[in-house]
Amino acid sequence: MGLRTVVLPDKLARKLEASCRAKGLTIEELIIDALSGPDPDEKAEAYWEVAEHYLARAEDELTKGDLRQASEKIWGAAALAVKAVALRREKRRLTSHGELWEYISALKTADPSIGDLWRTAVSMHVNFYEGWAPRDEVEEALERVRTLLTKLKRLMG
């Protein structure tokens, strides 16, 4: 993948993180939205690339034993993948957890297992904050979200 790291001074990084939180975006989403132009397909491809990167990072975090960070990367991969599908199929930008859930509900008509796989991803978002899931559950969630991305990729066309 053609991904790069950007280094910022701590003060600016904190401002950027606060701005993203206020907008309900990840840093990657903010940058993609700002730089990719008006083409939703270009944005969808960028979201998808970052989603795949997050899955790889989740595996790295698992190897290091950081279950919370692995959990958040698993969630992030799923959320960005769903956003990519919405952009590609309907030229629609999803901006909230509620919109993600609504869109997943609509996608379940194409494949009912998507809802269950999505709920696994959401449980990882919760685990990032709570830290209750043991390693084997996080590992299983990673595999289930890989399956989710495979299914979403097919729907993306």
Secondary structure as UniProt FT lines:
FT   HELIX           10..23
FT   HELIX           27..35
FT   HELIX           40..64
FT   HELIX           67..90
FT   HELIX           97..107
FT   TURN            108..110
FT   HELIX           113..130
FT   HELIX           135..156
//
